[in-house]
C-alpha cells in the first residue's frame, strides 16, 4: 500500500514539474525575446541548457516522494521502520 502512495507522489511530481518547466520556458523565452527588446533595446539570445530541465524534474520528483514518505511514516500505526520494510518488500 505504501508503494502505491509513493508512485502517486512520483507521478504528481513528474507531471507538475514537466508542466512547470514547459510554462516557465515559454514565459522565459517571451521575456528574453520580447520584453528585453521593447524595454531596453537589447537583443539577447535565449539559451536553456537541457541538463537544467532534467535536474529540475528529477529534484521535484525526489522531493515529492520524500514528502509522501515522511508524511505516511508519521501516521499512527505506521512507523518509519515499518514503512521502510513495506517499501523493501
Backbone as CSV, one residue per row, in Angstrom:
resi,resn,N_x,N_y,N_z,CA_x,CA_y,CA_z,C_x,C_y,C_z
1,UNK,0.820,-1.188,0.000,0.000,0.000,0.000,0.867,1.256,0.000
2,UNK,1.967,1.199,0.706,2.868,2.347,0.753,3.432,2.651,-0.632
3,UNK,3.728,1.583,-1.376,4.284,1.792,-2.715,3.316,2.537,-3.621
4,UNK,2.034,2.274,-3.494,1.068,2.959,-4.350,1.022,4.455,-4.038
5,UNK,1.135,4.813,-2.757,1.173,6.227,-2.403,2.435,6.900,-2.932
6,UNK,3.543,6.183,-2.853,4.797,6.757,-3.346,4.788,6.888,-4.868
7,UNK,4.201,5.918,-5.562,4.081,6.032,-7.019,3.177,7.197,-7.405
8,UNK,2.130,7.382,-6.632,1.247,8.520,-6.897,1.981,9.835,-6.682
9,UNK,2.768,9.920,-5.623,3.550,11.133,-5.371,4.557,11.375,-6.491
10,UNK,5.180,10.296,-6.969,6.149,10.440,-8.058,5.479,10.907,-9.341
11,UNK,4.301,10.372,-9.629,3.623,10.777,-10.866,3.129,12.217,-10.777
12,UNK,2.656,12.625,-9.600,2.243,14.022,-9.435,3.453,14.948,-9.555
13,UNK,4.567,14.558,-8.965,5.790,15.355,-9.084,6.276,15.445,-10.517
14,UNK,6.200,14.346,-11.248,6.627,14.339,-12.647,5.729,15.228,-13.501
15,UNK,4.437,15.064,-13.338,3.501,15.872,-14.119,3.642,17.362,-13.801
16,UNK,3.699,17.684,-12.529,3.824,19.083,-12.123,5.121,19.720,-12.578
17,UNK,6.212,18.992,-12.473,7.496,19.570,-12.867,7.619,19.714,-14.386
18,UNK,7.089,18.766,-15.133,7.129,18.885,-16.600,6.273,20.062,-17.067
19,UNK,5.066,20.186,-16.493,4.220,21.327,-16.850,4.857,22.647,-16.415
20,UNK,5.441,22.662,-15.226,6.110,23.864,-14.741,7.293,24.261,-15.604
21,UNK,8.067,23.284,-16.038,9.204,23.580,-16.919,8.729,24.097,-18.269
22,UNK,7.649,23.515,-18.790,7.127,23.964,-20.085,6.615,25.399,-20.010
23,UNK,5.825,25.702,-18.996,5.291,27.060,-18.856,6.412,28.045,-18.530
24,UNK,7.319,27.651,-17.650,8.440,28.520,-17.302,9.345,28.806,-18.483
25,UNK,9.575,27.812,-19.319,10.404,28.014,-20.508,9.722,28.959,-21.490
26,UNK,8.424,28.775,-21.692,7.693,29.659,-22.606,7.700,31.101,-22.108
27,UNK,7.466,31.290,-20.817,7.471,32.645,-20.268,8.865,33.262,-20.295
28,UNK,9.877,32.472,-20.026,11.251,32.977,-20.082,11.634,33.383,-21.495
29,UNK,11.246,32.568,-22.458,11.549,32.894,-23.849,10.886,34.208,-24.251
30,UNK,9.635,34.360,-23.848,8.915,35.599,-24.169,9.587,36.796,-23.507
31,UNK,9.995,36.647,-22.270,10.643,37.751,-21.575,11.958,38.125,-22.248
32,UNK,12.752,37.119,-22.583,14.062,37.388,-23.174,13.921,37.988,-24.572
33,UNK,13.050,37.430,-25.384,12.955,37.872,-26.773,12.129,39.137,-26.959
34,UNK,11.058,39.307,-26.199,10.143,40.419,-26.436,10.372,41.570,-25.472
35,UNK,10.305,41.273,-24.199,10.352,42.331,-23.201,11.700,43.030,-23.177
36,UNK,12.776,42.294,-23.283,14.108,42.916,-23.261,14.307,43.832,-24.464
37,UNK,13.774,43.440,-25.611,13.912,44.266,-26.807,13.075,45.535,-26.693
38,UNK,11.873,45.399,-26.146,10.974,46.551,-26.051,11.407,47.531,-24.964
39,UNK,11.892,47.029,-23.838,12.189,47.923,-22.727,13.563,48.569,-22.816
40,UNK,14.542,47.863,-23.323,15.882,48.439,-23.326,16.586,48.370,-24.653
41,UNK,15.951,47.798,-25.644,16.579,47.674,-26.945,17.627,46.582,-27.018
42,UNK,17.618,45.686,-26.068,18.595,44.604,-26.058,18.115,43.453,-26.916
43,UNK,19.024,42.860,-27.654,18.713,41.635,-28.397,19.551,40.519,-27.785
44,UNK,18.926,39.737,-26.919,19.622,38.715,-26.149,19.225,37.340,-26.666
45,UNK,20.200,36.460,-26.797,19.916,35.083,-27.203,19.313,34.321,-26.024
46,UNK,18.374,33.440,-26.331,17.755,32.599,-25.310,18.487,31.269,-25.282
47,UNK,19.139,30.988,-24.166,19.868,29.731,-24.002,19.280,28.970,-22.822
48,UNK,18.957,27.721,-23.049,18.401,26.882,-21.988,19.113,25.530,-22.016
49,UNK,19.970,25.292,-21.030,20.655,24.000,-21.009,19.686,22.871,-20.642
50,UNK,19.648,21.813,-21.434,18.726,20.708,-21.148,19.038,20.011,-19.823
51,UNK,20.289,20.093,-19.366,20.638,19.473,-18.089,19.874,20.136,-16.938
52,UNK,19.606,21.436,-17.065,18.862,22.139,-16.020,17.429,21.616,-15.936
53,UNK,16.825,21.339,-17.081,15.460,20.808,-17.075,15.410,19.407,-16.473
54,UNK,16.362,18.574,-16.837,16.404,17.202,-16.319,16.633,17.216,-14.808
55,UNK,17.554,18.046,-14.353,17.834,18.144,-12.923,16.620,18.677,-12.158
56,UNK,15.914,19.640,-12.735,14.727,20.197,-12.095,13.638,19.146,-11.948
57,UNK,13.389,18.391,-13.001,12.355,17.347,-12.952,12.747,16.259,-11.946
58,UNK,13.989,15.838,-11.967,14.435,14.793,-11.038,14.339,15.259,-9.585
59,UNK,14.737,16.492,-9.319,14.669,17.016,-7.955,13.217,17.143,-7.484
60,UNK,12.330,17.583,-8.361,10.921,17.724,-7.986,10.300,16.367,-7.666
61,UNK,10.593,15.365,-8.469,10.051,14.020,-8.208,10.611,13.474,-6.895
62,UNK,11.900,13.655,-6.674,12.508,13.163,-5.432,11.905,13.849,-4.208
63,UNK,11.688,15.158,-4.289,11.101,15.872,-3.160,9.662,15.439,-2.896
64,UNK,8.905,15.186,-3.944,7.526,14.725,-3.767,7.484,13.349,-3.119
65,UNK,8.342,12.463,-3.535,8.383,11.118,-2.945,8.850,11.193,-1.494
66,UNK,9.850,12.016,-1.227,10.328,12.174,0.143,9.235,12.749,1.048
67,UNK,8.525,13.746,0.561,7.444,14.343,1.353,6.339,13.323,1.622
68,UNK,6.004,12.514,0.638,4.980,11.487,0.841,5.457,10.432,1.838
69,UNK,6.714,10.033,1.748,7.240,9.026,2.659,7.245,9.523,4.094
70,UNK,7.697,10.759,4.295,7.742,11.322,5.649,6.329,11.469,6.214
71,UNK,5.405,11.928,5.381,4.028,12.091,5.835,3.396,10.746,6.181
72,UNK,3.582,9.760,5.340,2.998,8.437,5.598,3.623,7.755,6.799
73,UNK,4.916,7.954,6.992,5.565,7.298,8.126,5.204,7.970,9.451
74,UNK,4.678,9.182,9.403,4.264,9.877,10.627,2.836,9.517,11.030
75,UNK,2.118,8.799,10.181,0.751,8.410,10.516,0.744,7.413,11.669
76,UNK,-0.271,7.464,12.511,-0.348,6.489,13.608,-0.454,5.068,13.048
77,UNK,0.303,4.191,13.615,0.271,2.800,13.186,1.292,2.475,12.109
78,UNK,1.894,3.486,11.531,2.926,3.251,10.515,4.175,3.994,10.978
79,UNK,5.133,3.267,11.485,6.391,3.882,11.894,7.355,3.937,10.719
80,UNK,8.444,4.621,10.890,9.430,4.720,9.809,10.020,3.357,9.481
81,UNK,10.248,2.561,10.496,10.811,1.229,10.262,9.826,0.349,9.508
82,UNK,8.537,0.418,9.881,7.515,-0.360,9.186,7.368,0.109,7.747
83,UNK,7.421,1.430,7.544,7.290,1.959,6.207,8.468,1.532,5.338
84,UNK,9.659,1.537,5.903,10.839,1.126,5.132,10.779,-0.366,4.813
85,UNK,10.303,-1.189,5.760,10.170,-2.624,5.495,9.132,-2.886,4.404
86,UNK,8.015,-2.147,4.454,6.973,-2.313,3.434,7.493,-1.900,2.073
87,UNK,8.317,-0.879,2.051,8.875,-0.404,0.782,9.874,-1.409,0.216
88,UNK,10.640,-2.056,1.084,11.628,-3.023,0.622,10.996,-4.318,0.126
89,UNK,9.821,-4.622,0.593,9.159,-5.879,0.202,8.587,-5.843,-1.193
